Amino acid sequence: MELDEIKVSGAIIERFTRKFLQSLDLDVAIVGAGPSGLVAAYYIAKAKAKVALFERKLSIGGGMWGGGMLFNEIVFQEEAKRILDEFQISMEKFQDKYYTADSVETVSTLCAAACRAGVRIFNGISVEDLMVREEKVVGLVINWTAVEMAGLHVDPLAVRAKFVVDATGHPAEVVQVFQRKNKVALKTPSESFQGERSLWAEAAERSTVENTGEIYPGLYVAGMAVNATLGGYRMGPIFGGMLLSGEKVAGLLLNRLGSGQ
Ligand code: 48F
């Protein structure tokens, strides 16, 4: 076979453009491809809703690759075991109700499962703002991470979505930029961004799941962004709550989509 570089270039441009155009009007736009974002996207796509995931970095997986302090093993508690089982991720029992998994296998399996379920993943794209209509979030404002890094003055593009999920982890970047720009009341005790508290794994894992939900009309939080937004604790290197939060936000959104609200 004789290779034509122009065909290779054309194939990339045409196929990426098709994928991008098909993702301009979504049921759900998820920001951040860490564990909570990946799991949420997987369940939403599995239910045949239209979902895309936007990730600033080239790599997918957020804070999962490095386990704890770069020891690339992940710890899960009993409650999350059924989710790992669904993805067929190999696990080993450590002690009563504690399980470990290889972080590389975990990330790559979640990522592959999400793609195969129909999630469109856009890496190298940063979400810099939200699109609003009166009192509701209706989409994302996006730009290439390379543009952001270079500090170039280039206007962004927009993606419409019925619902947006901030799964950006500790910084809860989307919620923060949204509140800073719009001075809106969020569904938190102080009606504004609370900021995360120090380490308390037990309380943090519980609250990250309990408080997963809508923080402003059209805007949901999942994963560590939940605790950052609502003033919960950090949990350190235990990941069950992230998966359970992703699963929960998917369920909440599928209900909303199903009921047409
Ligand atoms: O931080 P991250 O893994 O979020 P998570 O799903 O999981 C948290 C855990 O990794 C860990 C923890 C629990 O054990 O405390 O930290 O809540 O993944 C968040 C992803 O969002 C991307 C970021 O690069 C990361 O991969 N991200 C952050 N801001 C943006 C973004 C943005 N503005 N646009 C696009 N992606």
py3Dmol code that shows the C-alpha trace and the ligand (Angstrom):
import py3Dmol

protein = """\
ATOM      1  CA  MET A   1       0.000   0.000   0.000  1.00  0.00           C
ATOM      2  CA  GLU A   2       1.359   3.384  -1.001  1.00  0.00           C
ATOM      3  CA  LEU A   3       0.805   5.940   1.747  1.00  0.00           C
ATOM      4  CA  ASP A   4      -0.492   9.396   0.966  1.00  0.00           C
ATOM      5  CA  GLU A   5       0.122  11.862   3.791  1.00  0.00           C
ATOM      6  CA  ILE A   6      -2.615  14.144   2.522  1.00  0.00           C
ATOM      7  CA  LYS A   7      -5.159  11.341   2.845  1.00  0.00           C
ATOM      8  CA  VAL A   8      -3.992  10.747   6.410  1.00  0.00           C
ATOM      9  CA  SER A   9      -4.410  14.430   7.201  1.00  0.00           C
ATOM     10  CA  GLY A  10      -7.788  14.608   5.476  1.00  0.00           C
ATOM     11  CA  ALA A  11      -9.030  11.550   7.363  1.00  0.00           C
ATOM     12  CA  ILE A  12      -8.121  13.080  10.708  1.00  0.00           C
ATOM     13  CA  ILE A  13      -9.650  16.451   9.928  1.00  0.00           C
ATOM     14  CA  GLU A  14     -12.839  15.031   8.463  1.00  0.00           C
ATOM     15  CA  ARG A  15     -13.468  12.432  11.161  1.00  0.00           C
ATOM     16  CA  PHE A  16     -12.668  14.759  14.044  1.00  0.00           C
ATOM     17  CA  THR A  17     -14.880  17.455  12.569  1.00  0.00           C
ATOM     18  CA  ARG A  18     -17.752  15.001  12.205  1.00  0.00           C
ATOM     19  CA  LYS A  19     -17.374  13.901  15.830  1.00  0.00           C
ATOM     20  CA  PHE A  20     -17.167  17.489  17.023  1.00  0.00           C
ATOM     21  CA  LEU A  21     -20.176  18.649  14.993  1.00  0.00           C
ATOM     22  CA  GLN A  22     -22.199  15.736  16.356  1.00  0.00           C
ATOM     23  CA  SER A  23     -21.351  16.891  19.878  1.00  0.00           C
ATOM     24  CA  LEU A  24     -22.450  20.509  19.644  1.00  0.00           C
ATOM     25  CA  ASP A  25     -25.906  19.780  21.036  1.00  0.00           C
ATOM     26  CA  LEU A  26     -25.902  17.314  23.910  1.00  0.00           C
ATOM     27  CA  ASP A  27     -28.122  15.894  26.590  1.00  0.00           C
ATOM     28  CA  VAL A  28     -25.236  16.025  29.057  1.00  0.00           C
ATOM     29  CA  ALA A  29     -21.832  17.704  28.889  1.00  0.00           C
ATOM     30  CA  ILE A  30     -19.364  16.468  31.498  1.00  0.00           C
ATOM     31  CA  VAL A  31     -16.279  18.453  32.415  1.00  0.00           C
ATOM     32  CA  GLY A  32     -13.355  16.389  33.668  1.00  0.00           C
ATOM     33  CA  ALA A  33     -12.464  12.785  32.831  1.00  0.00           C
ATOM     34  CA  GLY A  34     -11.460  11.605  36.277  1.00  0.00           C
ATOM     35  CA  PRO A  35     -13.172   8.615  37.895  1.00  0.00           C
ATOM     36  CA  SER A  36     -16.458  10.391  38.624  1.00  0.00           C
ATOM     37  CA  GLY A  37     -16.744  11.933  35.150  1.00  0.00           C
ATOM     38  CA  LEU A  38     -15.873   8.697  33.371  1.00  0.00           C
ATOM     39  CA  VAL A  39     -18.353   6.610  35.345  1.00  0.00           C
ATOM     40  CA  ALA A  40     -21.106   9.203  34.955  1.00  0.00           C
ATOM     41  CA  ALA A  41     -20.532   9.405  31.207  1.00  0.00           C
ATOM     42  CA  TYR A  42     -20.521   5.618  30.865  1.00  0.00           C
ATOM     43  CA  TYR A  43     -23.909   5.155  32.547  1.00  0.00           C
ATOM     44  CA  ILE A  44     -25.481   8.046  30.650  1.00  0.00           C
ATOM     45  CA  ALA A  45     -24.259   6.718  27.299  1.00  0.00           C
ATOM     46  CA  LYS A  46     -25.293   3.186  28.200  1.00  0.00           C
ATOM     47  CA  ALA A  47     -28.850   4.494  28.608  1.00  0.00           C
ATOM     48  CA  LYS A  48     -28.557   5.957  25.077  1.00  0.00           C
ATOM     49  CA  ALA A  49     -28.509   9.618  26.084  1.00  0.00           C
ATOM     50  CA  LYS A  50     -26.149  11.906  24.205  1.00  0.00           C
ATOM     51  CA  VAL A  51     -23.124  12.686  26.322  1.00  0.00           C
ATOM     52  CA  ALA A  52     -19.629  14.076  25.761  1.00  0.00           C
ATOM     53  CA  LEU A  53     -16.726  14.443  28.117  1.00  0.00           C
ATOM     54  CA  PHE A  54     -14.307  17.384  27.935  1.00  0.00           C
ATOM     55  CA  GLU A  55     -10.882  16.949  29.491  1.00  0.00           C
ATOM     56  CA  ARG A  56      -8.182  19.578  29.762  1.00  0.00           C
ATOM     57  CA  LYS A  57      -5.259  17.168  29.700  1.00  0.00           C
ATOM     58  CA  LEU A  58      -4.177  14.765  26.996  1.00  0.00           C
ATOM     59  CA  SER A  59      -4.551  11.891  29.430  1.00  0.00           C
ATOM     60  CA  ILE A  60      -7.880  10.598  30.641  1.00  0.00           C
ATOM     61  CA  GLY A  61      -8.255   9.428  34.236  1.00  0.00           C
ATOM     62  CA  GLY A  62      -7.641  12.494  36.401  1.00  0.00           C
ATOM     63  CA  GLY A  63      -6.138  11.672  39.780  1.00  0.00           C
ATOM     64  CA  MET A  64      -6.441   7.914  39.436  1.00  0.00           C
ATOM     65  CA  TRP A  65      -3.193   7.059  37.639  1.00  0.00           C
ATOM     66  CA  GLY A  66      -0.954   7.689  40.615  1.00  0.00           C
ATOM     67  CA  GLY A  67      -2.957   5.786  43.261  1.00  0.00           C
ATOM     68  CA  GLY A  68      -1.602   7.291  46.476  1.00  0.00           C
ATOM     69  CA  MET A  69       1.681   9.197  46.367  1.00  0.00           C
ATOM     70  CA  LEU A  70       2.511   7.598  43.008  1.00  0.00           C
ATOM     71  CA  PHE A  71       2.092   4.043  44.365  1.00  0.00           C
ATOM     72  CA  ASN A  72      -0.126   3.038  41.468  1.00  0.00           C
ATOM     73  CA  GLU A  73      -2.628   0.942  43.380  1.00  0.00           C
ATOM     74  CA  ILE A  74      -6.139   2.103  44.122  1.00  0.00           C
ATOM     75  CA  VAL A  75      -8.184   1.328  47.210  1.00  0.00           C
ATOM     76  CA  PHE A  76     -11.934   0.801  47.099  1.00  0.00           C
ATOM     77  CA  GLN A  77     -14.390   0.079  49.825  1.00  0.00           C
ATOM     78  CA  GLU A  78     -17.054  -2.624  49.779  1.00  0.00           C
ATOM     79  CA  GLU A  79     -19.865  -0.307  48.639  1.00  0.00           C
ATOM     80  CA  ALA A  80     -18.164   0.386  45.310  1.00  0.00           C
ATOM     81  CA  LYS A  81     -17.236  -3.222  44.536  1.00  0.00           C
ATOM     82  CA  ARG A  82     -20.335  -3.832  42.411  1.00  0.00           C
ATOM     83  CA  ILE A  83     -19.336  -0.960  40.080  1.00  0.00           C
ATOM     84  CA  LEU A  84     -15.841  -2.372  39.582  1.00  0.00           C
ATOM     85  CA  ASP A  85     -17.443  -5.761  38.964  1.00  0.00           C
ATOM     86  CA  GLU A  86     -19.646  -4.246  36.274  1.00  0.00           C
ATOM     87  CA  PHE A  87     -16.524  -2.982  34.476  1.00  0.00           C
ATOM     88  CA  GLN A  88     -14.768  -6.316  35.074  1.00  0.00           C
ATOM     89  CA  ILE A  89     -11.802  -4.646  36.734  1.00  0.00           C
ATOM     90  CA  SER A  90      -9.608  -7.130  38.599  1.00  0.00           C
ATOM     91  CA  MET A  91      -9.677  -6.575  42.326  1.00  0.00           C
ATOM     92  CA  GLU A  92      -7.978  -8.110  45.269  1.00  0.00           C
ATOM     93  CA  LYS A  93      -9.347  -8.198  48.771  1.00  0.00           C
ATOM     94  CA  PHE A  94      -6.895  -6.536  51.117  1.00  0.00           C
ATOM     95  CA  GLN A  95      -8.705  -6.854  54.420  1.00  0.00           C
ATOM     96  CA  ASP A  96     -12.297  -6.955  55.489  1.00  0.00           C
ATOM     97  CA  LYS A  97     -14.250  -4.637  53.117  1.00  0.00           C
ATOM     98  CA  TYR A  98     -11.110  -3.073  51.610  1.00  0.00           C
ATOM     99  CA  TYR A  99     -10.132  -3.906  48.030  1.00  0.00           C
ATOM    100  CA  THR A 100      -7.257  -2.890  45.796  1.00  0.00           C
ATOM    101  CA  ALA A 101      -6.987  -2.601  42.027  1.00  0.00           C
ATOM    102  CA  ASP A 102      -4.171  -1.658  39.689  1.00  0.00           C
ATOM    103  CA  SER A 103      -4.655   2.015  38.844  1.00  0.00           C
ATOM    104  CA  VAL A 104      -3.549   1.613  35.222  1.00  0.00           C
ATOM    105  CA  GLU A 105      -6.001  -1.223  34.630  1.00  0.00           C
ATOM    106  CA  THR A 106      -8.731   0.766  36.362  1.00  0.00           C
ATOM    107  CA  VAL A 107      -8.281   3.946  34.346  1.00  0.00           C
ATOM    108  CA  SER A 108      -7.847   2.230  30.999  1.00  0.00           C
ATOM    109  CA  THR A 109     -10.828  -0.063  31.561  1.00  0.00           C
ATOM    110  CA  LEU A 110     -13.156   2.759  32.621  1.00  0.00           C
ATOM    111  CA  CYS A 111     -12.002   4.770  29.625  1.00  0.00           C
ATOM    112  CA  ALA A 112     -12.494   1.934  27.137  1.00  0.00           C
ATOM    113  CA  ALA A 113     -15.906   1.087  28.577  1.00  0.00           C
ATOM    114  CA  ALA A 114     -17.025   4.718  28.331  1.00  0.00           C
ATOM    115  CA  CYS A 115     -15.893   4.989  24.697  1.00  0.00           C
ATOM    116  CA  ARG A 116     -17.541   1.713  23.757  1.00  0.00           C
ATOM    117  CA  ALA A 117     -20.776   2.748  25.451  1.00  0.00           C
ATOM    118  CA  GLY A 118     -20.871   5.773  23.113  1.00  0.00           C
ATOM    119  CA  VAL A 119     -19.291   8.581  25.120  1.00  0.00           C
ATOM    120  CA  ARG A 120     -17.429  11.057  22.945  1.00  0.00           C
ATOM    121  CA  ILE A 121     -14.295  12.110  24.759  1.00  0.00           C
ATOM    122  CA  PHE A 122     -12.538  15.340  23.826  1.00  0.00           C
ATOM    123  CA  ASN A 123      -9.131  15.592  25.414  1.00  0.00           C
ATOM    124  CA  GLY A 124      -6.942  18.652  25.198  1.00  0.00           C
ATOM    125  CA  ILE A 125     -10.000  20.880  25.527  1.00  0.00           C
ATOM    126  CA  SER A 126     -10.573  23.145  28.530  1.00  0.00           C
ATOM    127  CA  VAL A 127     -13.898  24.440  29.696  1.00  0.00           C
ATOM    128  CA  GLU A 128     -13.444  28.087  30.516  1.00  0.00           C
ATOM    129  CA  ASP A 129     -17.000  29.235  31.106  1.00  0.00           C
ATOM    130  CA  LEU A 130     -20.647  28.228  30.881  1.00  0.00           C
ATOM    131  CA  MET A 131     -23.446  29.283  28.592  1.00  0.00           C
ATOM    132  CA  VAL A 132     -26.515  30.630  30.417  1.00  0.00           C
ATOM    133  CA  ARG A 133     -30.062  31.612  29.578  1.00  0.00           C
ATOM    134  CA  GLU A 134     -31.750  33.624  32.291  1.00  0.00           C
ATOM    135  CA  GLU A 135     -31.705  31.365  35.360  1.00  0.00           C
ATOM    136  CA  LYS A 136     -30.327  28.186  33.766  1.00  0.00           C
ATOM    137  CA  VAL A 137     -27.035  26.728  32.622  1.00  0.00           C
ATOM    138  CA  VAL A 138     -27.411  25.594  29.018  1.00  0.00           C
ATOM    139  CA  GLY A 139     -23.934  24.651  27.857  1.00  0.00           C
ATOM    140  CA  LEU A 140     -20.172  25.031  27.867  1.00  0.00           C
ATOM    141  CA  VAL A 141     -17.657  27.535  26.593  1.00  0.00           C
ATOM    142  CA  ILE A 142     -14.586  25.634  25.409  1.00  0.00           C
ATOM    143  CA  ASN A 143     -11.158  26.250  24.008  1.00  0.00           C
ATOM    144  CA  TRP A 144      -8.054  24.223  23.203  1.00  0.00           C
ATOM    145  CA  THR A 145      -5.868  23.696  26.239  1.00  0.00           C
ATOM    146  CA  ALA A 146      -2.940  24.659  24.020  1.00  0.00           C
ATOM    147  CA  VAL A 147      -4.527  28.082  23.514  1.00  0.00           C
ATOM    148  CA  GLU A 148      -5.020  28.410  27.261  1.00  0.00           C
ATOM    149  CA  MET A 149      -1.416  27.372  27.954  1.00  0.00           C
ATOM    150  CA  ALA A 150       0.032  29.718  25.383  1.00  0.00           C
ATOM    151  CA  GLY A 151      -2.083  32.572  26.703  1.00  0.00           C
ATOM    152  CA  LEU A 152      -3.254  33.369  23.193  1.00  0.00           C
ATOM    153  CA  HIS A 153      -6.100  35.785  22.719  1.00  0.00           C
ATOM    154  CA  VAL A 154      -8.400  33.432  20.817  1.00  0.00           C
ATOM    155  CA  ASP A 155     -12.144  33.383  21.317  1.00  0.00           C
ATOM    156  CA  PRO A 156     -13.688  30.086  22.396  1.00  0.00           C
ATOM    157  CA  LEU A 157     -16.495  27.993  20.902  1.00  0.00           C
ATOM    158  CA  ALA A 158     -19.685  26.827  22.599  1.00  0.00           C
ATOM    159  CA  VAL A 159     -21.480  23.516  23.135  1.00  0.00           C
ATOM    160  CA  ARG A 160     -25.148  23.354  24.053  1.00  0.00           C
ATOM    161  CA  ALA A 161     -26.272  20.835  26.681  1.00  0.00           C
ATOM    162  CA  LYS A 162     -29.470  20.215  28.600  1.00  0.00           C
ATOM    163  CA  PHE A 163     -27.307  19.570  31.649  1.00  0.00           C
ATOM    164  CA  VAL A 164     -23.695  20.213  32.606  1.00  0.00           C
ATOM    165  CA  VAL A 165     -21.718  18.218  35.182  1.00  0.00           C
ATOM    166  CA  ASP A 166     -18.712  19.707  36.949  1.00  0.00           C
ATOM    167  CA  ALA A 167     -16.464  16.679  37.580  1.00  0.00           C
ATOM    168  CA  THR A 168     -13.257  18.711  37.700  1.00  0.00           C
ATOM    169  CA  GLY A 169     -12.132  17.358  41.077  1.00  0.00           C
ATOM    170  CA  HIS A 170     -10.637  19.453  43.865  1.00  0.00           C
ATOM    171  CA  PRO A 171     -10.783  22.851  42.099  1.00  0.00           C
ATOM    172  CA  ALA A 172     -14.474  22.522  41.094  1.00  0.00           C
ATOM    173  CA  GLU A 173     -13.424  24.901  38.381  1.00  0.00           C
ATOM    174  CA  VAL A 174     -16.684  25.175  36.526  1.00  0.00           C
ATOM    175  CA  VAL A 175     -18.716  26.003  39.624  1.00  0.00           C
ATOM    176  CA  GLN A 176     -16.130  28.549  40.693  1.00  0.00           C
ATOM    177  CA  VAL A 177     -15.961  30.379  37.391  1.00  0.00           C
ATOM    178  CA  PHE A 178     -19.735  30.332  37.133  1.00  0.00           C
ATOM    179  CA  GLN A 179     -20.233  31.877  40.535  1.00  0.00           C
ATOM    180  CA  ARG A 180     -17.457  34.421  40.129  1.00  0.00           C
ATOM    181  CA  LYS A 181     -18.931  35.684  36.887  1.00  0.00           C
ATOM    182  CA  ASN A 182     -22.614  35.578  37.717  1.00  0.00           C
ATOM    183  CA  LYS A 183     -22.851  36.131  41.483  1.00  0.00           C
ATOM    184  CA  VAL A 184     -25.642  33.560  41.650  1.00  0.00           C
ATOM    185  CA  ALA A 185     -26.945  31.722  44.708  1.00  0.00           C
ATOM    186  CA  LEU A 186     -25.783  28.110  44.695  1.00  0.00           C
ATOM    187  CA  LYS A 187     -27.536  25.304  46.569  1.00  0.00           C
ATOM    188  CA  THR A 188     -24.943  25.274  49.372  1.00  0.00           C
ATOM    189  CA  PRO A 189     -25.317  26.282  53.042  1.00  0.00           C
ATOM    190  CA  SER A 190     -23.791  29.712  52.360  1.00  0.00           C
ATOM    191  CA  GLU A 191     -25.289  29.968  48.861  1.00  0.00           C
ATOM    192  CA  SER A 192     -21.762  30.277  47.537  1.00  0.00           C
ATOM    193  CA  PHE A 193     -18.706  28.112  46.892  1.00  0.00           C
ATOM    194  CA  GLN A 194     -17.590  26.673  50.244  1.00  0.00           C
ATOM    195  CA  GLY A 195     -14.138  25.173  49.511  1.00  0.00           C
ATOM    196  CA  GLU A 196     -12.953  21.755  50.667  1.00  0.00           C
ATOM    197  CA  ARG A 197     -11.844  20.905  54.189  1.00  0.00           C
ATOM    198  CA  SER A 198      -8.896  18.779  55.362  1.00  0.00           C
ATOM    199  CA  LEU A 199      -8.605  14.995  55.340  1.00  0.00           C
ATOM    200  CA  TRP A 200     -11.351  12.818  56.827  1.00  0.00           C
ATOM    201  CA  ALA A 201     -11.915   9.879  54.499  1.00  0.00           C
ATOM    202  CA  GLU A 202     -15.013   8.432  56.157  1.00  0.00           C
ATOM    203  CA  ALA A 203     -16.983  11.691  56.248  1.00  0.00           C
ATOM    204  CA  ALA A 204     -15.707  12.773  52.836  1.00  0.00           C
ATOM    205  CA  GLU A 205     -16.686   9.569  51.066  1.00  0.00           C
ATOM    206  CA  ARG A 206     -20.167   9.740  52.537  1.00  0.00           C
ATOM    207  CA  SER A 207     -20.796  13.400  51.730  1.00  0.00           C
ATOM    208  CA  THR A 208     -19.411  13.231  48.212  1.00  0.00           C
ATOM    209  CA  VAL A 209     -22.114  10.727  47.341  1.00  0.00           C
ATOM    210  CA  GLU A 210     -24.896  12.228  49.474  1.00  0.00           C
ATOM    211  CA  ASN A 211     -24.408  15.725  48.068  1.00  0.00           C
ATOM    212  CA  THR A 212     -23.944  14.750  44.444  1.00  0.00           C
ATOM    213  CA  GLY A 213     -26.635  16.676  42.637  1.00  0.00           C
ATOM    214  CA  GLU A 214     -27.808  19.916  41.113  1.00  0.00           C
ATOM    215  CA  ILE A 215     -26.101  22.995  42.484  1.00  0.00           C
ATOM    216  CA  TYR A 216     -27.805  25.491  40.209  1.00  0.00           C
ATOM    217  CA  PRO A 217     -30.479  24.909  37.539  1.00  0.00           C
ATOM    218  CA  GLY A 218     -28.801  22.884  34.816  1.00  0.00           C
ATOM    219  CA  LEU A 219     -25.485  22.512  36.679  1.00  0.00           C
ATOM    220  CA  TYR A 220     -24.599  19.336  38.584  1.00  0.00           C
ATOM    221  CA  VAL A 221     -21.532  18.429  40.636  1.00  0.00           C
ATOM    222  CA  ALA A 222     -19.950  14.974  40.907  1.00  0.00           C
ATOM    223  CA  GLY A 223     -16.854  13.514  42.544  1.00  0.00           C
ATOM    224  CA  MET A 224     -14.483  15.642  44.567  1.00  0.00           C
ATOM    225  CA  ALA A 225     -16.046  18.792  43.108  1.00  0.00           C
ATOM    226  CA  VAL A 226     -19.046  18.007  45.321  1.00  0.00           C
ATOM    227  CA  ASN A 227     -17.052  18.295  48.527  1.00  0.00           C
ATOM    228  CA  ALA A 228     -15.154  21.324  47.262  1.00  0.00           C
ATOM    229  CA  THR A 229     -18.387  23.103  46.410  1.00  0.00           C
ATOM    230  CA  LEU A 230     -20.249  22.182  49.573  1.00  0.00           C
ATOM    231  CA  GLY A 231     -17.416  22.392  52.097  1.00  0.00           C
ATOM    232  CA  GLY A 232     -16.919  18.644  52.577  1.00  0.00           C
ATOM    233  CA  TYR A 233     -13.687  16.997  53.627  1.00  0.00           C
ATOM    234  CA  ARG A 234     -11.036  15.532  51.333  1.00  0.00           C
ATOM    235  CA  MET A 235     -10.785  11.746  51.302  1.00  0.00           C
ATOM    236  CA  GLY A 236      -7.257  11.025  50.084  1.00  0.00           C
ATOM    237  CA  PRO A 237      -6.525   7.957  47.980  1.00  0.00           C
ATOM    238  CA  ILE A 238      -9.753   6.007  48.304  1.00  0.00           C
ATOM    239  CA  PHE A 239     -11.839   6.012  45.159  1.00  0.00           C
ATOM    240  CA  GLY A 240     -15.143   4.265  45.860  1.00  0.00           C
ATOM    241  CA  GLY A 241     -16.979   7.522  46.490  1.00  0.00           C
ATOM    242  CA  MET A 242     -15.878   8.866  43.107  1.00  0.00           C
ATOM    243  CA  LEU A 243     -17.402   5.913  41.275  1.00  0.00           C
ATOM    244  CA  LEU A 244     -20.571   5.993  43.359  1.00  0.00           C
ATOM    245  CA  SER A 245     -20.934   9.730  42.809  1.00  0.00           C
ATOM    246  CA  GLY A 246     -20.544   9.251  39.045  1.00  0.00           C
ATOM    247  CA  GLU A 247     -23.179   6.541  39.102  1.00  0.00           C
ATOM    248  CA  LYS A 248     -25.512   8.722  41.176  1.00  0.00           C
ATOM    249  CA  VAL A 249     -25.269  11.790  38.967  1.00  0.00           C
ATOM    250  CA  ALA A 250     -25.953   9.629  35.916  1.00  0.00           C
ATOM    251  CA  GLY A 251     -29.114   8.265  37.565  1.00  0.00           C
ATOM    252  CA  LEU A 252     -30.313  11.742  38.532  1.00  0.00           C
ATOM    253  CA  LEU A 253     -29.743  13.074  35.027  1.00  0.00           C
ATOM    254  CA  LEU A 254     -31.353  10.119  33.303  1.00  0.00           C
ATOM    255  CA  ASN A 255     -34.442  10.697  35.451  1.00  0.00           C
ATOM    256  CA  ARG A 256     -34.494  14.360  34.458  1.00  0.00           C
ATOM    257  CA  LEU A 257     -34.020  13.519  30.794  1.00  0.00           C
ATOM    258  CA  GLY A 258     -36.655  10.800  30.995  1.00  0.00           C
ATOM    259  CA  SER A 259     -39.202  13.105  32.555  1.00  0.00           C
ATOM    260  CA  GLY A 260     -38.371  15.893  30.109  1.00  0.00           C
ATOM    261  CA  GLN A 261     -37.769  18.472  32.892  1.00  0.00           C
TER     262      GLN A 261
END
"""
ligand_1 = """\
36
48F
O -9.423 15.175 39.877
P -10.177 14.134 39.152
O -9.667 12.743 39.189
O -11.713 14.239 39.654
P -12.691 13.255 40.437
O -13.420 12.378 39.482
O -11.739 12.320 41.295
C -10.973 12.832 42.334
C -9.850 11.851 42.630
O -9.023 11.694 41.499
C -8.965 12.250 43.813
C -9.671 12.223 45.118
C -10.473 11.037 45.507
O -9.709 9.987 45.785
O -9.601 13.134 45.882
O -8.430 13.540 43.599
O -13.480 14.108 41.337
O -10.322 14.544 37.632
C -10.748 15.823 37.266
C -10.363 16.052 35.825
O -10.928 17.286 35.407
C -10.015 17.926 34.526
C -8.642 17.618 35.136
O -7.613 17.745 34.169
C -8.839 16.184 35.616
O -8.425 15.230 34.662
N -10.336 19.350 34.498
C -10.225 20.237 35.533
N -10.649 21.452 35.157
C -11.040 21.334 33.850
C -10.835 20.001 33.441
C -11.568 22.257 32.888
N -11.803 23.534 33.186
N -11.837 21.796 31.646
C -11.620 20.503 31.315
N -11.118 19.598 32.201
"""
view = py3Dmol.view(width=600, height=400)
view.addModel(protein, "pdb")
view.setStyle({"model": 0}, {"cartoon": {"style": "trace"}})
view.addModel(ligand_1, "xyz")
view.setStyle({"model": 1}, {"stick": {}})
view.zoomTo()
view.show()
